[in-house]
Amino acid sequence: MHTINRFYPVLFMGIMIILVICTYPASAINVGGAKYMDTVKAGDTVIHMITVSTQATDPPMDIVVDVWGFGQTETMSYSSLSAADDTSPYSARKFITLDTGSFHLDPGDTKKITATITIPNDVGSGGRYAIISLHNAPSGSGTTAYVTAIAVPVMITIANSNLQQKGSITDVKAGEIVTGQPLRITTSLKNTGNVHYYDTKNTVTVSDSSGNVLGTVSTTPSVYAIIPTYIVNYVVTLDKALSPGTYRVKSEVSLGDGTVLDTKTATFDVKSNYVAPPTEEGITLTPQDAAVLVSSDNVTTISFPAGAVIADVAVSLKAFSRANLPTLPAGLKAGGTCFQVDGLSGLLSKDATISVRYSDADLAAAGGDVSKLILARYDTSDSKWTLLNTNVNRDTNTLSATTNRFSTWAVVATSSSYTGGKSGSSAPLDTPPVLLSLGLIVIIFSLGKRGKN
């Protein structure tokens, strides 16, 4: 009995490992009438019906329904505002009443919500905005607590009013200039009118100091409406090699019909020769064949052995902006080499070998000490960085490692303050979940045998 008791902590640890790596599906709700957008006269009242349903396999849930203010982030996505934060003169939050504030939803059940929208006689001109929010009370506890939330945008245009579609560019700036990394130019636009507009497009033209146009690049028309009073960002990437010097940027934001909202110019300086990132490369992996994927600049090479995948899959390799890297653990610093491998959402059956030729920017991040450079991978499934056991070849200036999964990658440098090591707390090993499960089985089997003894 004492022998078995000594193994209980080991069994508990094994179970906890399995619970941590497992992903629990969150319950979902389906919503009809998930958006209201119409033109309404002052003094009129309109009804908007929202239908909420679940599938028979979903758990029962309690749904809360309320009305929030309408916010917008710099990335253009919509956000819900509390009453205290909803200070816009274009708010419709107080115009909306609901026939219920909460209800219970059984598996496979359907409920209807009636939103009554009453427009005051003295509402004024332009648009009015609010968000109807539906969310369930948290289910489960701890790491398995889930909240499903649905935002229903309400976008009202006041009929027969003076609609003003205006915009002002508040800022134009170039991002960090690192050779081999995308050069991002961000234009910030504020909706200075009184109504929303769709299909906005940003066009950026870059010229050298002599006025020679080096390139013109545009965004695709925005799928989000731009809401009055808010500032949103448009980002374009310049794919041109640049010599040291001063460059001029002309940025223009226009509506879908071509009407120009505003134009603004700015300059940026390039201190040393800038080389644009490589273009995207791709191959199709097959179960029976080995394959090699190489970046267009020959910096990154990935060798896949035969049997690495169990079905044909298209894989691509492209540069990734260092500015967009998820936050690194303390004591780590990103170098200049960052890239992304798409197409492989799961684990490989056999490890691939990845080799990266480190750059001057990578060495600079390490203070010139190549032994501090490590290949790092960000795993989106668990939102963590994994540091690979990295081999350094000073003769070929390369870093290499083996891996069974792919996502976003970076060459990183360790500092004296970093204590995690190449497989520390911030750098889990590339161990497939099935091996952890087998380890738990071995623990339980061992307990059984010791119990009999």
N, C-alpha and C positions, 0 to 999 in steps of 0.2 A: 504493500500500500504506500509506504514512504517513497519507494522508487517511482511509482506512478505520479505522486504528488510533485516530485521534482520536475516532472515533464509538463505539468499544467501551464507554467509560464511560456514554455516553448510552443505548446499548442495554441495558446492565446495569441502569441505573436504571429503565428502562421495564419490564423483566422483574420487578424487585423490587416495583414499584408493583402490578403485576397479582397477584403472589403474596401481597402484604399484604392486598389487598381481597378475595381469593377466600376462600371458606369451605370447608374440607375436612370431609367427613362422617366422623364417628367410627364405628368398627365397633360392632356391637351384639350382645348375647347375650340369648337368651330363657330365662327360668327358670320351671320348674314347681315347685310346692311352695315358693313365695316367702314363706311365712309359716307358723309353727307356733304354734298357740294351743290349749291343751287343759288339762283337769283331770287330774292324775296323783297317784296315792297315793305316800306315802313308802315307799321301798324298791323301787318298781317301775322297770322299764326299758322305754322306748318307742323306736321307730325312726321317723325322719322321712327320707323320700326327697326329694332335690332333683334335678330333671332340667335339664340345661343343653344348649342347642342353638344353632346358628347357621344362617343361610341360605346357600344355595349361592353367593351373590354376595359373602358376607363373606370377609375374608382369614383365613388360619389364625392361631390365637393360642394362647398358653400361659396357662392359668388357674391362679391361686393361690387356695386355699381355707383360711380360718382362722377361729377363733372369737374374738370380741371381747366386751368388756363392753357393756352397754346403757346409753346416755346419752340425755338429752333436753334440747333447747335451750329457751330462753324462748318461742320461737315455736311450741313443741310438737313440732317435727319430731324424729325419732330420730337419734342419732349413735352412732358406734362408739368405744369406749374401749379403750385399750391396757391390758395387764395391770397396769401401774403405776397407772393412773388408775381402774381398776375396783375401787373400795373399798366399794361398796354391800353391806350385809348381805343384799340380795335378789338378788345375782348368781347366775346359773346357768352362768357361763362354764366353771367347772371340772367341771360335770356332763356336758359334751358332748365326745364324741370323734368324729372323722371317719375314714372309711376311706381317705382320700387327702388330701394337702396340696397337690397340684398335678397337672395333666394337660394334654395337648395336644389342641386342638380343631381339626379340619380343617373346611374349608367344607362346610356342610350336615350336619355330624356332630352326634351326640347322646351325651352322657355322663350317668351317674347317680352321685350322691354319697349315701352312707349316713351319716346323723348318728345316733349312738346316745346317747340321753339317759338317764342313770342317776341316779335321785333317792335321796339318802342316807336311811337310816332315821331319822336325827335331824335332818332338814332343818328342822323347825319349821313355823310357820304362815305363811300369806300367799301371795304370788306370787314367782316367780323368773324372771330375765330375762337374755337374752344376744342377741348378733347373730352370725350366720354370714355372713362376708363372702366374696364371690367377685369377683376382679378380675384383669384381664389385665395382663401385663407391657407397659410402654409400647411402642407401635408408632410407627415413624418417628423423627424427630429434630427438635430445635428447635421452631418454631412448629407443626409438624405432628405432634407426639407426643400420642397419645391414650391414656387409660386408661378402660376401661369397668368400673364397679363396681356390684355388686348387693348390697344388704343384706337378709338374710333374718331378720326379727325372730323371736325365740323367747320366747313368753310363756306361762309355766306357772303354773297355780293349784294349790296343794297341796290335794288332796281331804281332806275331813273335818277341816279345820284351822280355827282361829279367824280368820276373814277380817274385817278392819277397814277399811272404806271411810271414811276421814277426810280432812279438808282444812282448812287454815288460811290465811286471807287475810293476807298479810304486808305489803301496801302498796296504797293507792289514791291515784292522783295524776292531776291534769289536766295536759295537755301545754301547750306554748307557745300563748298566746292571741293570735292575729293575725287582725284582721278580714278576712273573705273567705276564711280558711283553715279547714279542718275542726278542730273542737275535740275532741281525742282524750282519752278518760279510760281509763287503764290500771289494771287490777286484777291483782295478782300473787297466785297461789295456790300453796301448797306441799302436796303429797300427804303428809300426816302419818300415813297408814294403812300397811298392810302389803301391799296388793294394788292393782292398777291399776283404773281405771274409765273408761268411755266416756260419750259423749253429755252431757258437762258443759256448762252454760250459765251465762252471766253476765248478770245484770239490774241495770241502774243507774238510779236515780231521782235527779233533780236538783231541789232546792227553793231558793227564795230565802230571805232572812233572816227573812221573816215566816211561813215554813212552807208557802207556796204551791208546789205541785208544778208545775214547768215542763215536765217531760217524763220519760218512762220509755223506755229503749231496751235491747234484749237482743241478745246474740250468737246465732248459729245453733249448734245442738249440735255440739260438737267431733268431728271425725272421727278424731282421734288419741286413743289411750289416755293417761291421765296416770299416770306411773310413780312408785312410792313414792320419797320423798326429794327429788324434783325440784320446782323452782319454774317455773311457766309463766305467761304473760301473756294476759289477755283484753282486747281493745281495742274500745271502742264509740265512736261519733261522735255528738256532740250537735248537732242541727240547730235551734238556737234563738238568736234575738237576745238579747243580755244587756246590761243597763245596768251601770254601775259599782256594785260592791258585793261582798259576801261570799256565796258559794253553798255549799250543803250537798249532799254526794254520799252516797247510800246504795248500797252495792254488795253484791250477793248472788251466790254461786255455788252451783248446785244440780246434782244428778244427773238423769239422764234420767227417773227415776220421780218427780221432784219433791222428793226429799229434799234439804234445804238443808245444804250442807257448812259454810258460814260466812257471816257478814254483818259488814261493817265500814263505818264512816262516816268521812268526811273533808271538808274544806272547801277552797275555792280562791277567790282574789280576782280580780276584773275591774277593771282600773285605768281603762279608757276604754270607750266604747260598742263592743260586739262585734257584728259583722254576720256571720251564718252564710254559708257559701259557696253559690253558685248551684246549682240542681239540674242534673242532666245533660240536655243537649240533643242531638238527633240528626237527621240527614237521610239520604236515600238519593241518592247520586250516580249519574248516568247519563252515558254517553259523549256523548250528543248535546246535553245541556243544561248551561248554567252554573248554579251554585248558590251560596248563601251560608249559612254556619252561624254562628249568633250565640249566645253564652252568655246564660243567662236574666237576668243582671245587666247585659247590654249592654257588658261590659268587653272581650270578645274577639270579633272578627269574622274569619272566614276565607272568602275569595272564591275559588271554584273555577271556572276557565274551562271552556267546552265542550271536550270532548276530553281532560280531565285524567285520566280513567280509561278503560279499554278494556272494562269490564263494570260492571253495576250493583253498587254496594257501599254498605253501611250504615256511616255514620260518626257517632261520638258525641264530644261535648266535655263534660268535667267537671273540677271542681276537683281539685287534687292537693296533698297535704300537704307543706309545706315541710320538715317533719321527716323525710320519707321520700325527699327528693331524693338522688340519688347525689352523692358528694363532688365539689365543684367544683374546677377547677384553682386553684393558688395565685394570689392577687391578685384573685380574683373573689368577690363576696358576693351571696347570693341576696336579692332583695327580698321583697315580700309577695305577688306575683302568680305563682302556679304552677298549671298545668293540664295535662291529658292528652287527647290525641286518639287514639281507638281506631278500628280498622276498616281502616286503610290500612297493610298490612304491607310493601308494596314502594314503588317510586318512582312518582311521578306522571308521566304522559306530558307534561303541561304544568304549569309552576309555578303554585302558588296564592299568593295574597297574604294575609298575616296581619297584622292590626292589633290592638294591645292598648292600652287606656287605662291609663296608669301611675297607681299609687296613691301615697298619702302614705308608705306603708311602703316602696315602691320608691325614692322620692326620699330617704327617710331613709337607706337603705342606700348611696346615692350621695353622702351628705353634702349633699344639696340641689342637686347639680350634675346636671341632667338629661342633659347631654352624655355622662355616664359610663354611662348605662343602655343595655343591649344585650339583644336577644332571644336566648335560648340554648335549644338543643334537645339532649336526651340521646338518642343513638342506641343502642338496646339491642343491635343486631346486632354492633357493634364496641366496645360499652362505652366510648363517648367522648362528651364534650360538643362540640357544634358551635355556634360563635357566628355569628349571622347578620349580614350587612351591614345595619345597622338605620338607618332614617330616623327622625328625631325631629321631631315637629310640636308646637311649644310652644303654638300657638293652640288645638289640639284636645286637648292632653295625651295624645298617642298615639305609640306606637312601631310601625313597620311594616317588613315585610321580605317577600321572596319565598322560597319553599321548594318542594322537590320531594318531601319526605317529612315524616312526622309521627310523633310519639311523645310523650315527656314534655317539657314546656316550662317555662321560668322567665324572669322578668325579673331580670337580674343587673347588678351594678354593678362597674365596673373600679376598681382602686386604683392608686396610684403604683407599687406593686411588680409590677403585671401588665405583662408585656412582649410577650405573644403577639399583641396586636392583634385586630382583628375577623376575621382569617383567618390566625391564627398557628398554632403547633404544637398548641395545644389546640383549635383551631377550624378543622377541615378544610373546604374548599369543598364546596358541593353539586354535585359533578361526578359524573354517573352512571358506573358502571363501564364501560359500553359505550364512552364517550368516551375513557376511559383506554386501552381496548383498541385503539380506532382510532388513538390517538396512538402506540401501540407499532407498529402496522402501518405508519404513516407513517414512523417511525424506520427500520424494517427496509427499506422501499421506498427511502428515501433512501440507505441504505447500499449497496443494490444498484446504484443509479444511479452513486454515486460510485465503486464498485468498477470498473464498466465504464469510467468515465472515466480 
